């Protein structure tokens, strides 16, 4: 959720799902632009993975942020305007109903930024901002948050919890953006989100100085659960005292060796990527600088012996930094893409120290490419073209962030919207 006006009307029409439609990793020798190392074009292709495209029974007529979750048994839960599940590896999908509003939600409220995730406890999780439209403020206002989970492949949602929005001297609960769940040990679930006290505005990019509007102040709020999301602590601000009154954008974090790590982007006295970390289950936080300024949502993943932070810089380049001391210090950034990325990248750790990253990149006027790349400590692999999309009227009409999940056998399923076709797809490979 980036601009409140864009969320006032989201009429998502459904479309019938289909089976696999082909292999889209042709290695055609195209280019994503200048190599970040300055060595020439960045080729698409190379060592091919077998990518299969699956159309989903979900709709996306204008702007949507589709998400996908895969559990340990290989069940695939997808969510955009609607929700569906596959129990046969993506060959077919059947509709599912998202959890209803919690009983404590106020009348007239609705779910925003719905997100599906697979927990380590074998349950599917759903979270959302609970919002309502205020005629007086002419804005969508945050009331609270929802966390639900299902143990029967999203047929029923036996856990459905409502949390009131955080209240601090720095926030009035007027605005909020994307929430994330982070899982730790048995029963350990953390809910984090960005809260601001004015309608969200885009952070200015270097390419558009005229868009430089001071972002509203806010904070990163985090609540902890030790019973699988049934109850939560009060929200606590994860940013430092020196950052209060500034704006931060939260990303999805991780729990490693008992330490909760929450990535965010700071806009204020210093524009930079940062990581807040807690060694007492979210009761108190410290912060560390991790790299260059960025926008949208950073992604932190735990690899084999290292943490990886992946984000989009204000120059629209996907970069990553790594940490070998559990988030206290971070390496210099490594570029993964050319400078024309239009969405936050998504990343997951793979076997043998590898990292998979997916992003959306502008390929020309009204043309966008969905790209994948793997890397490890020894370097980066080739770029794979997963899909080519068209959005001639609105370059942001697809999503603010890419999203994918990993199968038990190591393959990934990247979900993406094609508004020109009013549909949502999975690229599996």
Order of alpha helices (4+ residues) and beta strands (2+ residues): beta-beta-beta-beta-beta-beta-beta-beta-beta-beta-beta-beta-beta-beta-beta-beta-beta-beta-beta-beta-beta-beta-beta-beta-beta-beta-beta-beta-beta-beta-beta-beta
